[in-house]
Amino acid sequence: MIGHERDTGDKAQAPWKWSVVLSVFLHGLVLTVALAGWSWTKPDNPLPPSISARLVTQAEPKPSLVVDTVDEPDREQERQQAQEEQRRKEQEAERRRQEQGQERAEEARRLEQQKEKERQQQAEAARKREQQQLKQQQAAKEKADAEANERAKQNAEEERRKEETARKAAEEKRRAEEERRKQEEARKAKEEQERLDAERERKKRERQLRESQLEALADEVQQQRVADERRLKEAAAAKALQAQMLTESQKYRALIRDRLMNVWYPPASATSQMSTTLQITLLPNGERASVTIVSRSGNTAFDNSAVSAARSLDRYPVPDDQQVFEEYFRRFLIEFNPENVQ
């Protein structure tokens, strides 16, 4: 309003100046709206269109006593609408950035949980190994203690028997020769019996040792068999999972190719020898992140038609399985060739 009043005052002093100022203002407004509309509708940064403005002045305008202010509310409304549209697009871009940040944070949390689970599994395996070692050590200790006790008992018994024999021998000195002979025979018989007992005890210990060794060997064979069966099952499961993932990826690749071929319009100059390969990067929800030309055909119009087809799809069909998506659809290549168009 201040500028308008200033223009009105100038018009009172020099009426022809008002027409010049109004013409400059209208050309500037047209140029501003054109530039703002171009920046909002070209997200892929093409070259800005060339816009020129020319100041048209009247050599000798006729004085006018009436100021035309009818168009000013319309221009103000258009400017407010343009500003509102710009704010809406900025809010939408900020929302998308926040969603992408949340997805990255969720992925980082999932990876951290996986690592924590692996650490817990390793700690549990280490604990089990330690318990097994403790059990083995305890069993060995108990066995050693039992053998030591047995030897101590045998030694004590032997000492007792020797003492008894010495006592009896001292008493037998006073007996007759016959008694001494009987005692000698009895002693020899006793020694033979002890030898036999010792021999039986030795064989018993050897048998127990062999049985324990055989049991340990059987346990080791059983553990090895279980481990082999587990490895075979894991290998079969991994192979089945890989086959399932490959089948799933082939299905969605076919869907993506069909949709792209439906929206691809190669130029009339395209030949069957022309081929363009694009690299397409997607988000986990199927939204397109970027499109890059990897291999060009040599024909700019042909290459641009392929890029336009890829960019015309804002969302691509992708599998729900996150592992299949990461391996096959996070970033993939696709070839555009006229022979592919049915």
VOMAR-828258 format. One record per residue (C-alpha): residue in one letter; y negated, x, z negated. Coordinates in nm, 2 decimals, always signed. Last residue first. Layout:
BEGIN
type:a	y:Y	x:X	z:Z
...
END
This chain:
BEGIN
type:q	y:+5.72	x:+0.52	z:+2.61
type:v	y:+5.48	x:+0.80	z:+2.54
type:n	y:+5.67	x:+1.12	z:+2.46
type:e	y:+5.66	x:+1.24	z:+2.82
type:p	y:+5.28	x:+1.25	z:+2.80
type:n	y:+5.31	x:+1.53	z:+2.53
type:f	y:+5.17	x:+1.53	z:+2.18
type:e	y:+5.37	x:+1.76	z:+1.94
type:i	y:+5.38	x:+1.71	z:+1.56
type:l	y:+5.37	x:+1.97	z:+1.29
type:f	y:+5.40	x:+1.90	z:+0.91
type:r	y:+5.22	x:+1.95	z:+0.58
type:r	y:+5.29	x:+1.75	z:+0.26
type:f	y:+5.55	x:+1.56	z:+0.47
type:y	y:+5.88	x:+1.76	z:+0.47
type:e	y:+5.93	x:+1.95	z:+0.15
type:e	y:+5.67	x:+1.79	z:-0.07
type:f	y:+5.75	x:+1.44	z:+0.05
type:v	y:+6.13	x:+1.48	z:+0.01
type:q	y:+6.07	x:+1.60	z:-0.35
type:q	y:+5.83	x:+1.32	z:-0.43
type:d	y:+6.08	x:+1.05	z:-0.32
type:d	y:+5.86	x:+0.75	z:-0.23
type:p	y:+5.89	x:+0.84	z:+0.14
type:v	y:+5.57	x:+0.86	z:+0.36
type:p	y:+5.42	x:+0.61	z:+0.61
type:y	y:+5.08	x:+0.75	z:+0.71
type:r	y:+4.74	x:+0.63	z:+0.59
type:d	y:+4.40	x:+0.68	z:+0.76
type:l	y:+4.55	x:+0.66	z:+1.11
type:s	y:+4.28	x:+0.70	z:+1.37
type:r	y:+4.26	x:+1.07	z:+1.28
type:a	y:+4.59	x:+1.15	z:+1.45
type:a	y:+4.50	x:+0.95	z:+1.76
type:s	y:+4.16	x:+1.12	z:+1.78
type:v	y:+4.32	x:+1.47	z:+1.75
type:a	y:+4.56	x:+1.38	z:+2.04
type:s	y:+4.28	x:+1.25	z:+2.26
type:n	y:+4.07	x:+1.57	z:+2.17
type:d	y:+4.35	x:+1.79	z:+2.30
type:f	y:+4.38	x:+1.60	z:+2.63
type:a	y:+4.00	x:+1.60	z:+2.68
type:t	y:+3.99	x:+1.98	z:+2.61
type:n	y:+4.26	x:+2.06	z:+2.86
type:g	y:+4.42	x:+2.40	z:+2.80
type:s	y:+4.71	x:+2.23	z:+2.61
type:r	y:+4.62	x:+2.37	z:+2.27
type:s	y:+4.87	x:+2.48	z:+1.99
type:v	y:+4.79	x:+2.46	z:+1.62
type:i	y:+4.51	x:+2.19	z:+1.63
type:t	y:+4.43	x:+2.09	z:+1.27
type:v	y:+4.42	x:+1.74	z:+1.11
type:s	y:+4.33	x:+1.71	z:+0.74
type:a	y:+4.39	x:+1.50	z:+0.43
type:r	y:+4.54	x:+1.18	z:+0.57
type:e	y:+4.64	x:+0.93	z:+0.30
type:g	y:+5.02	x:+0.89	z:+0.26
type:n	y:+5.01	x:+0.83	z:-0.12
type:p	y:+5.13	x:+1.19	z:-0.18
type:l	y:+4.83	x:+1.33	z:+0.02
type:l	y:+4.88	x:+1.43	z:+0.38
type:t	y:+4.83	x:+1.74	z:+0.60
type:i	y:+4.87	x:+1.72	z:+0.97
type:q	y:+4.93	x:+2.02	z:+1.19
type:l	y:+4.88	x:+1.94	z:+1.56
type:t	y:+5.07	x:+2.06	z:+1.87
type:t	y:+4.92	x:+1.98	z:+2.22
type:s	y:+5.13	x:+1.96	z:+2.54
type:m	y:+5.04	x:+1.94	z:+2.90
type:q	y:+5.32	x:+1.99	z:+3.16
type:s	y:+5.38	x:+1.61	z:+3.19
type:t	y:+5.02	x:+1.58	z:+3.32
type:a	y:+4.70	x:+1.43	z:+3.17
type:s	y:+4.41	x:+1.37	z:+3.41
type:a	y:+4.40	x:+1.00	z:+3.32
type:p	y:+4.32	x:+1.09	z:+2.96
type:p	y:+4.58	x:+1.04	z:+2.69
type:y	y:+4.56	x:+0.72	z:+2.48
type:w	y:+4.73	x:+0.77	z:+2.15
type:v	y:+4.74	x:+0.47	z:+1.92
type:n	y:+5.10	x:+0.36	z:+1.98
type:m	y:+5.22	x:+0.72	z:+2.01
type:l	y:+5.08	x:+0.79	z:+1.66
type:r	y:+5.26	x:+0.49	z:+1.51
type:d	y:+5.59	x:+0.57	z:+1.68
type:r	y:+5.57	x:+0.94	z:+1.57
type:i	y:+5.50	x:+0.85	z:+1.21
type:l	y:+5.80	x:+0.60	z:+1.20
type:a	y:+6.03	x:+0.86	z:+1.36
type:r	y:+5.92	x:+1.12	z:+1.11
type:y	y:+5.98	x:+0.87	z:+0.83
type:k	y:+6.35	x:+0.82	z:+0.94
type:q	y:+6.41	x:+1.19	z:+0.99
type:s	y:+6.27	x:+1.27	z:+0.65
type:e	y:+6.51	x:+1.02	z:+0.48
type:t	y:+6.81	x:+1.16	z:+0.67
type:l	y:+6.71	x:+1.52	z:+0.57
type:m	y:+6.67	x:+1.42	z:+0.20
type:q	y:+7.01	x:+1.25	z:+0.20
type:a	y:+7.17	x:+1.55	z:+0.35
type:q	y:+7.00	x:+1.78	z:+0.10
type:l	y:+7.11	x:+1.55	z:-0.19
type:a	y:+7.47	x:+1.55	z:-0.06
type:k	y:+7.47	x:+1.93	z:-0.05
type:a	y:+7.32	x:+1.96	z:-0.39
type:a	y:+7.58	x:+1.72	z:-0.53
type:a	y:+7.87	x:+1.91	z:-0.36
type:a	y:+7.74	x:+2.24	z:-0.50
type:e	y:+7.70	x:+2.09	z:-0.85
type:k	y:+8.05	x:+1.95	z:-0.84
type:l	y:+8.20	x:+2.29	z:-0.72
type:r	y:+8.01	x:+2.48	z:-0.99
type:r	y:+8.13	x:+2.23	z:-1.26
type:e	y:+8.49	x:+2.27	z:-1.14
type:d	y:+8.46	x:+2.65	z:-1.15
type:a	y:+8.31	x:+2.64	z:-1.50
type:v	y:+8.60	x:+2.42	z:-1.62
type:r	y:+8.86	x:+2.65	z:-1.47
type:q	y:+8.69	x:+2.95	z:-1.63
type:q	y:+8.68	x:+2.78	z:-1.97
type:q	y:+9.05	x:+2.69	z:-1.94
type:v	y:+9.14	x:+3.05	z:-1.84
type:e	y:+8.95	x:+3.19	z:-2.14
type:d	y:+9.11	x:+2.94	z:-2.37
type:a	y:+9.45	x:+3.04	z:-2.24
type:l	y:+9.38	x:+3.41	z:-2.29
type:a	y:+9.26	x:+3.35	z:-2.64
type:e	y:+9.58	x:+3.15	z:-2.71
type:l	y:+9.79	x:+3.43	z:-2.56
type:q	y:+9.62	x:+3.68	z:-2.77
type:s	y:+9.67	x:+3.47	z:-3.09
type:e	y:+10.04	x:+3.43	z:-3.00
type:r	y:+10.08	x:+3.80	z:-2.94
type:l	y:+9.92	x:+3.88	z:-3.28
type:q	y:+10.14	x:+3.63	z:-3.46
type:r	y:+10.45	x:+3.78	z:-3.30
type:e	y:+10.34	x:+4.13	z:-3.40
type:r	y:+10.28	x:+4.01	z:-3.76
type:k	y:+10.62	x:+3.85	z:-3.77
type:k	y:+10.79	x:+4.16	z:-3.63
type:r	y:+10.63	x:+4.37	z:-3.90
type:e	y:+10.73	x:+4.12	z:-4.17
type:r	y:+11.09	x:+4.12	z:-4.05
type:e	y:+11.10	x:+4.49	z:-4.05
type:a	y:+10.95	x:+4.50	z:-4.40
type:d	y:+11.21	x:+4.25	z:-4.52
type:l	y:+11.49	x:+4.46	z:-4.36
type:r	y:+11.36	x:+4.77	z:-4.52
type:e	y:+11.33	x:+4.59	z:-4.85
type:q	y:+11.69	x:+4.47	z:-4.82
type:e	y:+11.80	x:+4.82	z:-4.74
type:e	y:+11.62	x:+4.95	z:-5.04
type:k	y:+11.78	x:+4.69	z:-5.26
type:a	y:+12.12	x:+4.78	z:-5.14
type:k	y:+12.05	x:+5.14	z:-5.21
type:r	y:+11.93	x:+5.06	z:-5.56
type:a	y:+12.24	x:+4.84	z:-5.63
type:e	y:+12.46	x:+5.12	z:-5.52
type:e	y:+12.28	x:+5.37	z:-5.74
type:q	y:+12.29	x:+5.12	z:-6.03
type:k	y:+12.66	x:+5.08	z:-5.99
type:r	y:+12.71	x:+5.46	z:-5.97
type:r	y:+12.49	x:+5.51	z:-6.29
type:e	y:+12.70	x:+5.24	z:-6.47
type:e	y:+13.01	x:+5.42	z:-6.37
type:e	y:+12.87	x:+5.75	z:-6.49
type:a	y:+12.81	x:+5.60	z:-6.84
type:r	y:+12.49	x:+5.50	z:-6.98
type:r	y:+12.23	x:+5.71	z:-7.15
type:k	y:+12.06	x:+5.81	z:-6.82
type:e	y:+12.06	x:+5.44	z:-6.73
type:e	y:+11.77	x:+5.38	z:-6.96
type:a	y:+11.55	x:+5.64	z:-6.78
type:a	y:+11.66	x:+5.50	z:-6.44
type:k	y:+11.57	x:+5.15	z:-6.55
type:r	y:+11.22	x:+5.25	z:-6.64
type:a	y:+11.18	x:+5.45	z:-6.32
type:t	y:+11.31	x:+5.15	z:-6.12
type:e	y:+11.07	x:+4.91	z:-6.29
type:e	y:+10.78	x:+5.14	z:-6.23
type:k	y:+10.88	x:+5.17	z:-5.87
type:r	y:+10.91	x:+4.80	z:-5.83
type:r	y:+10.57	x:+4.74	z:-5.99
type:e	y:+10.41	x:+5.00	z:-5.76
type:e	y:+10.57	x:+4.83	z:-5.46
type:e	y:+10.45	x:+4.50	z:-5.57
type:a	y:+10.10	x:+4.63	z:-5.61
type:n	y:+10.12	x:+4.79	z:-5.27
type:q	y:+10.25	x:+4.48	z:-5.11
type:k	y:+9.98	x:+4.27	z:-5.27
type:a	y:+9.71	x:+4.51	z:-5.16
type:r	y:+9.85	x:+4.50	z:-4.81
type:e	y:+9.85	x:+4.12	z:-4.80
type:n	y:+9.50	x:+4.11	z:-4.94
type:a	y:+9.38	x:+4.36	z:-4.67
type:e	y:+9.55	x:+4.15	z:-4.40
type:a	y:+9.39	x:+3.83	z:-4.53
type:d	y:+9.05	x:+4.00	z:-4.54
type:a	y:+9.09	x:+4.13	z:-4.18
type:k	y:+9.18	x:+3.78	z:-4.06
type:e	y:+8.89	x:+3.62	z:-4.25
type:k	y:+8.65	x:+3.88	z:-4.10
type:a	y:+8.78	x:+3.83	z:-3.74
type:a	y:+8.75	x:+3.45	z:-3.78
type:q	y:+8.39	x:+3.49	z:-3.92
type:q	y:+8.30	x:+3.72	z:-3.63
type:q	y:+8.44	x:+3.47	z:-3.38
type:k	y:+8.26	x:+3.18	z:-3.54
type:l	y:+7.93	x:+3.38	z:-3.55
type:q	y:+7.97	x:+3.47	z:-3.18
type:q	y:+8.03	x:+3.10	z:-3.09
type:q	y:+7.72	x:+3.00	z:-3.30
type:e	y:+7.51	x:+3.26	z:-3.12
type:r	y:+7.64	x:+3.14	z:-2.78
type:k	y:+7.55	x:+2.78	z:-2.88
type:r	y:+7.20	x:+2.88	z:-2.99
type:a	y:+7.14	x:+3.07	z:-2.66
type:a	y:+7.25	x:+2.77	z:-2.46
type:e	y:+7.02	x:+2.55	z:-2.67
type:a	y:+6.73	x:+2.79	z:-2.62
type:q	y:+6.79	x:+2.80	z:-2.24
type:q	y:+6.80	x:+2.42	z:-2.23
type:q	y:+6.48	x:+2.40	z:-2.43
type:r	y:+6.31	x:+2.64	z:-2.19
type:e	y:+6.42	x:+2.44	z:-1.89
type:k	y:+6.29	x:+2.12	z:-2.05
type:e	y:+5.96	x:+2.29	z:-2.12
type:k	y:+5.94	x:+2.41	z:-1.76
type:q	y:+6.00	x:+2.06	z:-1.63
type:q	y:+5.74	x:+1.92	z:-1.87
type:e	y:+5.49	x:+2.18	z:-1.74
type:l	y:+5.56	x:+2.09	z:-1.38
type:r	y:+5.51	x:+1.71	z:-1.45
type:r	y:+5.18	x:+1.79	z:-1.63
type:a	y:+5.06	x:+2.00	z:-1.33
type:e	y:+5.15	x:+1.71	z:-1.10
type:e	y:+4.97	x:+1.46	z:-1.32
type:a	y:+4.66	x:+1.68	z:-1.32
type:r	y:+4.67	x:+1.71	z:-0.94
type:e	y:+4.69	x:+1.34	z:-0.91
type:q	y:+4.41	x:+1.28	z:-1.15
type:g	y:+4.19	x:+1.53	z:-0.96
type:q	y:+4.27	x:+1.35	z:-0.63
type:e	y:+4.18	x:+1.01	z:-0.79
type:q	y:+3.85	x:+1.16	z:-0.92
type:r	y:+3.76	x:+1.29	z:-0.57
type:r	y:+3.84	x:+0.95	z:-0.42
type:r	y:+3.61	x:+0.78	z:-0.67
type:e	y:+3.33	x:+1.03	z:-0.60
type:a	y:+3.36	x:+0.96	z:-0.22
type:e	y:+3.35	x:+0.58	z:-0.29
type:q	y:+3.04	x:+0.62	z:-0.51
type:e	y:+2.87	x:+0.83	z:-0.23
type:k	y:+2.95	x:+0.56	z:+0.02
type:r	y:+2.81	x:+0.29	z:-0.19
type:r	y:+2.49	x:+0.49	z:-0.26
type:q	y:+2.44	x:+0.55	z:+0.11
type:e	y:+2.49	x:+0.18	z:+0.18
type:e	y:+2.23	x:+0.09	z:-0.09
type:q	y:+1.98	x:+0.34	z:+0.06
type:a	y:+2.03	x:+0.19	z:+0.41
type:q	y:+1.99	x:-0.16	z:+0.27
type:q	y:+1.67	x:-0.06	z:+0.09
type:r	y:+1.53	x:+0.10	z:+0.41
type:e	y:+1.62	x:-0.22	z:+0.61
type:q	y:+1.44	x:-0.43	z:+0.35
type:e	y:+1.13	x:-0.21	z:+0.36
type:r	y:+1.13	x:-0.23	z:+0.75
type:d	y:+1.16	x:-0.61	z:+0.74
type:p	y:+0.88	x:-0.64	z:+0.47
type:e	y:+0.65	x:-0.42	z:+0.69
type:d	y:+0.70	x:-0.62	z:+1.02
type:v	y:+0.44	x:-0.89	z:+0.94
type:t	y:+0.16	x:-0.65	z:+0.84
type:d	y:-0.05	x:-0.68	z:+1.16
type:v	y:-0.42	x:-0.59	z:+1.06
type:v	y:-0.68	x:-0.82	z:+1.21
type:l	y:-1.04	x:-0.70	z:+1.32
type:s	y:-0.92	x:-0.52	z:+1.63
type:p	y:-1.12	x:-0.26	z:+1.82
type:k	y:-1.00	x:-0.19	z:+2.18
type:p	y:-0.81	x:+0.12	z:+2.22
type:e	y:-0.97	x:+0.39	z:+2.45
type:a	y:-0.72	x:+0.66	z:+2.52
type:q	y:-0.43	x:+0.49	z:+2.37
type:t	y:-0.18	x:+0.71	z:+2.21
type:v	y:+0.19	x:+0.74	z:+2.26
type:l	y:+0.36	x:+1.00	z:+2.04
type:r	y:+0.70	x:+1.10	z:+2.18
type:a	y:+1.02	x:+1.11	z:+1.98
type:s	y:+1.33	x:+1.30	z:+2.08
type:i	y:+1.68	x:+1.25	z:+1.96
type:s	y:+1.96	x:+1.49	z:+2.05
type:p	y:+2.29	x:+1.39	z:+1.90
type:p	y:+2.42	x:+1.59	z:+1.61
type:l	y:+2.72	x:+1.81	z:+1.69
type:p	y:+3.03	x:+1.67	z:+1.53
type:n	y:+3.08	x:+1.71	z:+1.15
type:d	y:+3.41	x:+1.52	z:+1.10
type:p	y:+3.26	x:+1.26	z:+0.87
type:k	y:+3.03	x:+1.12	z:+1.15
type:t	y:+2.92	x:+0.76	z:+1.06
type:w	y:+2.69	x:+0.83	z:+0.76
type:s	y:+2.50	x:+1.13	z:+0.91
type:w	y:+2.43	x:+0.94	z:+1.23
type:g	y:+2.29	x:+0.64	z:+1.05
type:a	y:+2.05	x:+0.86	z:+0.85
type:l	y:+1.93	x:+1.04	z:+1.16
type:a	y:+1.87	x:+0.72	z:+1.35
type:v	y:+1.70	x:+0.55	z:+1.05
type:t	y:+1.46	x:+0.86	z:+1.01
type:l	y:+1.38	x:+0.87	z:+1.39
type:v	y:+1.30	x:+0.50	z:+1.40
type:l	y:+1.07	x:+0.53	z:+1.09
type:g	y:+0.89	x:+0.83	z:+1.24
type:h	y:+0.83	x:+0.64	z:+1.57
type:l	y:+0.69	x:+0.34	z:+1.38
type:f	y:+0.46	x:+0.55	z:+1.17
type:v	y:+0.32	x:+0.74	z:+1.46
type:s	y:+0.24	x:+0.42	z:+1.65
type:l	y:+0.07	x:+0.27	z:+1.34
type:v	y:-0.15	x:+0.58	z:+1.30
type:v	y:-0.26	x:+0.57	z:+1.66
type:s	y:-0.33	x:+0.20	z:+1.66
type:w	y:-0.54	x:+0.24	z:+1.34
type:k	y:-0.75	x:+0.52	z:+1.49
type:w	y:-0.91	x:+0.29	z:+1.75
type:p	y:-1.10	x:+0.10	z:+1.49
type:a	y:-1.31	x:+0.40	z:+1.37
type:q	y:-1.50	x:+0.33	z:+1.04
type:a	y:-1.34	x:-0.01	z:+0.96
type:k	y:-1.01	x:+0.13	z:+1.09
type:d	y:-1.04	x:+0.42	z:+0.85
type:g	y:-1.07	x:+0.17	z:+0.56
type:t	y:-0.76	x:-0.02	z:+0.69
type:d	y:-0.57	x:+0.30	z:+0.72
type:r	y:-0.66	x:+0.40	z:+0.36
type:e	y:-0.56	x:+0.05	z:+0.25
type:h	y:-0.23	x:+0.09	z:+0.42
type:g	y:-0.17	x:+0.43	z:+0.28
type:i	y:-0.24	x:+0.29	z:-0.07
type:m	y:+0.00	x:+0.00	z:+0.00
END
